[in-house]
Amino acid sequence: MARRKKEKRIIVPDSVYQSVAVAKFINQVMKKGKKTVARKIVYGAFDIIKEKTKKEPLEIFEQALQNAGPLLEIKPKRVGGATYQVPREVRGDRRLTLATRWILLGTRSKKGKPMKEKLAEELIAAANNQGWAIKKKEDTHRMAEANRAFAHFSW
């Protein structure tokens, strides 16, 4: 039985910044289909970023995604009854997805502030190579480096 290849959905750029990355980010922030709430959170966070850093929020956002995206990750591979953690290179789409996921996890783990403030703080921290998402990336890189001996299993 032949498998059909999964079709990639085309995501329309967001209305304010004309960026596909921002549109994907809004979709990740969204919960239970409430896209207008997600837009308010993201654009509110961008306003806070502009206020605090006096820079263009899209530049900070892209820098944060670039800094938080991992170059290596580990994937379990079963070889002869044993499971090895094999380091693999991360391709572009997955790198942005992981960066987005980690930034949002770091944002949601904070308590006591509105979501847009927490998101702005996490994006600014990630753009400055700090914060929860960067720590997660470094942990992933450390794990991949520790398991480099199993790299020859990545066929």
FENURNOR-V168935 format. One record per pair of residues at least 4 apart in sequence whose ideal C-beta (glycine too) atoms are under 6 Angstrom apart, sorted by the first residue. I is the first residue (numbers start at 0). J is the second residue. Records with the same first field share a line. If there is no record, write none. Layout:
I=J  J
This chain:
10=19  22  23
12=17  18  19  22
13=21  22
16=21  57
24=99
25=37  38  41
27=99  103
28=37  40  41
29=34  37
38=42
39=43
40=114  115
43=115
44=115  118  119
45=56
47=119
48=52  56  59  119
49=56
54=58  59
59=126
62=126
63=122  125  126
64=95  98
66=125  128
67=98  101  102  125  132  136
68=94  98
69=89  97  136  139
71=86  140  143
72=87  89  139
73=84  86  142  143  146
74=85  87
75=82
76=83  85  152
77=82
78=83  152
83=149  152
84=146
85=149  152  153
86=143  146  147  150
87=153
89=93  94
101=132  135
102=121  125  132
105=121  130  131  132
106=117  118  121
109=117
112=116  117
121=130
124=129  130
125=130  132  133
128=133
129=133
